[in-house]
Amino acid sequence: MSTSESEALITEIERLREAIVGLRPIEASDEEPPLRSVARHDISESKKPKVSGKGKGPILKLRRTLRGSCGKIYAMQWASEGDRLLSASQEGRGRLIVWNAMSAKMLLTVPLQSSWVMSCAYAPSLKFIAGGGLDNKVSVYDADLEKEYKGDRKMLAELNGHEGFISDCKFLSNTQMLTASADSTLLQWDIERQRPINEFIGHDSDVMACALINKSDVFVSGAGDMRNKLWDLRMHNSCVMTFHGHESDVNSVDMFPNGKAFISGSDDMTVQLFDIRACRQIQTLTDLKFNASVSSVAMSRSGRYVFAGYDDRRWRMWDTVSGEILQTYDHDLRVSCVAVQPQGTALCSGSWDSSLKIFSS
């Protein structure tokens, strides 16, 4: 590489680092709300959010509290469309619950065979749900609400191939799934045949999370080896990129809306933003005033705001442009999961206090 080419490359990397806003579909000066309200503004609870930080931004209001689970909420995922929400909770044995997030009603309850559930997934068709945990397996169930069942829902498939607990799972389609495990690997599954069709090896510790880039074959993983990795389903076990920056276990990852960057949360108490094009970390969101691990992260649809759940019972909303905390909200116990509705209309947070809370602006 010539000197001029090297200088041009360095200049481009610095431009990407400094112009973080260029990753987003909005400008830094824009005050676009992170969420559009889909709930009636006259239906809210008396508990008000705690606000901190000097940044200017919208404040989310609590619209619904979903109760019905008697155990800790470990995982949650919005359906690909509409107001449905899937949660995984521990009540003696694992249990999956499908909710209508706006009416706060339980639509479906599925008891799991797993002794301890840690992850859940909702299929794009809304006809299947899945859960996995300490039994090293993922169980897939019929979740078609148009069908009438007497008794428990039928288990359609059992994906058994990992040698460690299932930390995360995602439907790639209605017939394929991606799973992350404590055996340091990720597996791509053919659900109908109940067997893996691709294995992704490269992490040196428990793989704790994975996130998909919409409408592509690319995904990101985070693990206990303090690293994030970028993979391509078409490359069969070949890691595309490795991202360094965290100083402890990576617990959660989420993609930027445009697929050109991602965020990850860690036990090092930071949320970090990585640029895929530059293959480097470009921003760290942290505050020395609190001492808590990041359990879960989620991006707003605009890409301007980051929501992070923490072990100190709170979730926090960060402005990625200013790096400031715009809002905090308290649960009664550890916040285990946060997620933004795919259309960008609501935020849900789940906690070990057995509740799911729905917020909108």
PEUR-V25293 format. One record per run of one state. SS is the DSSP state (A for helix, B for strand, O for the rest). FROM is the first residue (numbers start at 1). LEN is the number of residues. If there is no record, write none. Layout:
ss=SS from=FROM len=LEN
ss=SS from=FROM len=LEN
This chain:
ss=O from=1 len=2
ss=A from=3 len=16
ss=O from=19 len=1
ss=A from=20 len=4
ss=O from=24 len=26
ss=B from=50 len=1
ss=O from=51 len=10
ss=B from=61 len=6
ss=O from=67 len=5
ss=B from=72 len=7
ss=O from=79 len=5
ss=B from=84 len=7
ss=O from=91 len=3
ss=B from=94 len=7
ss=O from=101 len=4
ss=B from=105 len=7
ss=O from=112 len=5
ss=B from=117 len=6
ss=O from=123 len=5
ss=B from=128 len=6
ss=O from=134 len=3
ss=B from=137 len=6
ss=O from=143 len=12
ss=B from=155 len=6
ss=O from=161 len=5
ss=B from=166 len=6
ss=O from=172 len=4
ss=B from=176 len=6
ss=O from=182 len=3
ss=B from=185 len=6
ss=O from=191 len=4
ss=B from=195 len=7
ss=O from=202 len=5
ss=B from=207 len=6
ss=O from=213 len=5
ss=B from=218 len=6
ss=O from=224 len=4
ss=B from=228 len=5
ss=A from=233 len=3
ss=O from=236 len=3
ss=B from=239 len=5
ss=O from=244 len=6
ss=B from=250 len=6
ss=O from=256 len=5
ss=B from=261 len=6
ss=O from=267 len=4
ss=B from=271 len=5
ss=O from=276 len=4
ss=B from=280 len=6
ss=O from=286 len=8
ss=B from=294 len=6
ss=O from=300 len=5
ss=B from=305 len=6
ss=O from=311 len=3
ss=B from=314 len=6
ss=O from=320 len=5
ss=B from=325 len=6
ss=O from=331 len=4
ss=B from=335 len=6
ss=O from=341 len=6
ss=B from=347 len=5
ss=O from=352 len=4
ss=B from=356 len=5
ss=O from=361 len=1
